[in-house]
Amino acid sequence: MYREKFRRRLPKPLDELRGPTHGVVDLRLHVAWSGMTSYDLGKPRQRMGLYRTVLHEGLYDDLPRYLNQDLLLELWPVLRTLVGRSVRAVWEDAFPQLASRTRAAA
């Protein structure tokens, strides 16, 4: 049931993720309800934090707004270790290219 919550939020194809690749991103309150609300994509730790937060808290419409397919693919080998097991499993099951990036990075 917990995984289903994340599964319902997934974009259909990964290329729907057309969010920003640079600049400062301000998250809506329902996504960033605790902690930071602004993230500078030029700072690696903040970029990773943004992606982690959106993957956990973002709703269906938030994912294409805040996430970018190319950045997600680039960050995934490390990002997958920072997200919960359910989030990781749902995303890797839905998008095999994420799992293959992890194997290629190993």
C-alpha positions as CSV (number, residue, x, y, z in Angstrom):
1,M,0.0,0.0,0.0
2,Y,2.9,2.4,0.8
3,R,4.5,1.7,-2.5
4,E,1.2,2.3,-4.3
5,K,1.3,5.9,-3.0
6,F,4.5,6.5,-4.9
7,R,3.5,4.4,-7.9
8,R,0.4,6.6,-8.5
9,R,2.6,9.7,-8.6
10,L,4.9,8.5,-11.4
11,P,5.1,10.1,-14.8
12,K,4.0,7.9,-17.6
13,P,7.2,8.2,-19.6
14,L,10.4,9.5,-17.9
15,D,10.8,12.2,-20.5
16,E,7.8,14.1,-19.0
17,L,10.3,15.3,-16.4
18,R,11.2,18.6,-17.9
19,G,12.0,20.6,-14.8
20,P,14.8,23.1,-14.4
21,T,18.5,22.2,-14.8
22,H,19.9,25.4,-13.3
23,G,19.0,28.3,-11.1
24,V,17.1,28.4,-7.8
25,V,14.0,26.3,-7.4
26,D,11.4,27.3,-4.8
27,L,9.2,24.4,-3.8
28,R,5.5,24.7,-2.9
29,L,4.6,24.3,0.7
30,H,2.9,20.9,0.3
31,V,6.2,19.5,-1.0
32,A,8.6,21.3,1.3
33,W,6.5,21.3,4.4
34,S,9.5,20.9,6.7
35,G,12.9,22.3,6.2
36,M,14.3,24.1,3.2
37,T,12.0,25.5,0.5
38,S,14.6,27.0,-1.9
39,Y,17.3,24.9,-3.6
40,D,20.2,26.2,-5.8
41,L,20.7,23.6,-8.6
42,G,24.3,24.8,-9.0
43,K,25.1,23.4,-5.6
44,P,25.4,19.6,-5.7
45,R,24.1,19.0,-2.1
46,Q,21.1,21.2,-2.6
47,R,20.4,19.6,-6.0
48,M,20.4,16.2,-4.4
49,G,18.3,17.5,-1.5
50,L,15.7,18.9,-3.9
51,Y,15.4,15.6,-5.8
52,R,15.2,13.6,-2.6
53,T,12.4,15.9,-1.3
54,V,10.4,15.9,-4.5
55,L,10.6,12.1,-4.9
56,H,9.3,11.6,-1.4
57,E,6.8,14.5,-1.0
58,G,5.9,15.6,-4.5
59,L,2.6,14.8,-6.1
60,Y,1.9,13.7,-9.7
61,D,1.9,17.3,-11.0
62,D,5.0,18.3,-9.0
63,L,7.3,15.7,-10.6
64,P,7.4,17.2,-14.2
65,R,7.6,20.7,-12.7
66,Y,10.6,20.1,-10.4
67,L,12.5,17.1,-11.8
68,N,14.5,16.9,-15.0
69,Q,15.0,13.6,-16.8
70,D,18.7,14.1,-17.6
71,L,19.5,15.3,-14.0
72,L,17.5,12.4,-12.5
73,L,19.5,9.9,-14.6
74,E,22.8,11.6,-13.7
75,L,22.0,11.7,-10.0
76,W,20.3,8.3,-9.6
77,P,23.3,6.1,-8.7
78,V,23.8,8.2,-5.6
79,L,20.3,9.5,-5.1
80,R,18.9,5.9,-4.9
81,T,20.9,5.4,-1.7
82,L,19.3,8.6,-0.2
83,V,15.7,7.7,-0.8
84,G,13.6,5.1,1.0
85,R,13.5,1.6,-0.2
86,S,9.9,2.0,-1.4
87,V,10.7,5.0,-3.5
88,R,13.7,3.3,-5.0
89,A,11.9,0.1,-5.8
90,V,8.9,1.9,-7.4
91,W,11.1,4.1,-9.6
92,E,13.5,1.4,-10.7
93,D,10.6,-1.0,-11.4
94,A,8.8,1.6,-13.6
95,F,12.0,2.9,-15.3
96,P,14.6,0.2,-16.0
97,Q,17.0,2.8,-17.3
98,L,17.4,4.0,-13.7
99,A,18.4,0.5,-12.5
100,S,20.8,0.1,-15.5
101,R,22.5,3.4,-14.7
102,T,23.2,2.0,-11.2
103,R,24.7,-1.1,-12.6
104,A,26.8,0.8,-15.1
105,A,28.1,3.1,-12.3
106,A,29.1,0.2,-10.1
